[in-house]
């Protein structure tokens, strides 16, 4: 039985943001018989790992640990400060542990409940204690991803349905996450199952895509695609994210690529023909951004793509939509693809956002690969070095299908490309 206690966390050297106070007031009004406990710097539990997080001002990590420890010690419910309570939680208290699905393959820990001494919370604390405070992407690794991986290890298949596994009650997204972090709130998202609404306040720091102001460099390699280049450039210039530079790399085009490019406020680079890898490398070398997005000259992106992607993870992809001779939607198999999954099947399209440091770390795109799969190879090498990927579950990249597409050439040369990649990875001991 879960006791009527609601914990929330604000561990920070900054004052509690007033814009979220009304949510806590709402919990008190709806559930006056529940004890509300705010965990702050003053009453935060301490151990070696938490103290190291606090000393490094990694307050989100201290908060991740504190919520687990408090619920482990007393039992109760945890709410992020941007949770709006819609219904009383009395009907959920008979569970040993409950949590909600955010989207396919992902549970979120913005709202969950547990009885005292639940072993899943012990697993979470042990998981965190075994991670060095300065591990790459530790803030992401100790949030929803941690809970998702642990619960999958207990038998959850990633489906967005109400299910119970080993005394863990997993509710579908309608219970706590009726609208996505990529959407604006709309009243119709509420259903009769909705107990709370997570409003995606991005209170957890500068990693939020909504808070980022970093320069994004968009690299557009172009070979004989002048007829489509304007559409590609304009889709970038029309982005709702406003700190962007556009670099068009003319890869020795025999058409009027230069005349088209110079009509726009872009950086134009002319080079001898060397293939798409060579063109991307030239553009990235000349870029100034912290983030890189590569866009082929015959494709376009949604106006909100960069705003939704920047800062979300080391590499950020999306679902894609085809247009032109074929119309359809490609849905990536996983929200957080692993190195092993990516090695087996490419799950990240060519027009993905990534940190420039990744390009520097892996040595750029392989210029020997002129028959396709150069982007797949790039993602494999990046993920081998530990860089993490998030796939946005909506089509934000639009891939043009016409008489001769690069993907068609890649598929024709699948065997040769695959053999080249595997031999390279074996040479560098990346795989057995």
Steps between C-alpha positions, in 0.01 A plus 500: 500500500639837398463763773338839436821695469597711198867593456633760261854626446658840452869462574672806361694811596226698324165587660196284430338625177174667594330399175484139625371573852136480391549133408598414858209708630276292274625174654416634846154610393413175322656267760496687834545173693834432327823619659697721259879498554734723299859373479745792486866567568411531868347153542663309213625153601879469497748232406833504318344497152240769574758722670728473198209598276425801721866604509503496121168690491335213317177556682290289267705195599450569869128530427490173308654321795300681769159406356598133489645498852204677660245272337712200594512609865133592547305411189283758326449679170747718314399799282719731295415862576329538160248221565136612503285263706163434335362219719568367845751214499309279747425234239874460428612444860435124504797449270844407629647727231349699212643704218373631166602460136611819327521346153592166345800347681517780760356534849538837667578569865329839522216324687530163669415329827646229717449316823774514763814300425415415138798324337467693172599817686797322650600402146473863391720623785759230437494585128576864578767424759687295241512790254779760537354848549677630189385218271383625157125564486454387861200732544322311222625160609359536854154623400233327287763295321612340829147409603420374148806275487441356847134429435580346161742275685203382705302403192332813362479484120477876445133507401277795590231295674394449860689198627637352821838328519657370823272721712589804289188670363575677171230742387460623145592856409145632556546473878782754542630602153195557281687740273858476378790733583500583127142632515327793657244420767147452367202435731373209290807297599327419829313171525309329777827323590702819539608541862768761440654700217872553464538845347863463388629805683865415426606593849806280497759729346675619190467166328141587406447549132267788582774680688784454253636798305803322357596566139387226260691461173292349220717341232340459156720304256382547145591322181287580198187568707454870428135442411425393860757706691273799565244282677769350724652838591162663565391214728805583714463878488135462608592311820339614826845461660687818414870441568598327177768528235452336160794367302444383142781281368504487121665166425613590148149532359472557123164679542413845644538404868715807573245745354221346710703492822617861472140624499485413871686608818717187509869417500590354160790259449611377156713185478597229258265206486583252772169349609258577779738403783765735367245780462362454851848498648591820316187674625543385860867603497391852404215513754485691828209323670498281807240290318498363145206406279570350158226550240522372144414761239189319376341453844326734747434519874201598712509858631519378860760227447802680642308656790375160604831322448778726624634399840276194530794257481843458337333385177136579425307345216129479418255298305492597135246551226566431133362720225530530123458171314415319827308615807531325832633517856801317642482435873830424671489169695631655825483831684845449652693270263803325647834436332409136448164590344658757271772254397233255389268750328529871429240679714623857452441683172759714325339830604560476875630760742825425683771665707792625294734333749375163371627580150834599651515188718428244225705672229211616284308317232690223319586647158571154361129423522356638176225242445278578800481403869754769593251642751432156651873448540530841668227420755653160580839656571342775710300255712807278540661791684201523733299779343125458555208538262138607535244457221214750501184300433355722228606557138707820498723410204357478149689276258442556131452189288578559135644311209845462649536516880815435704318242706432298185872496417577400857262207486647381170841497665380360833730198501814692406425781746426259782817299437711818493352622829538168681861460388576851623338440840690173544826675413439751779373232742155659513338161448613140527 
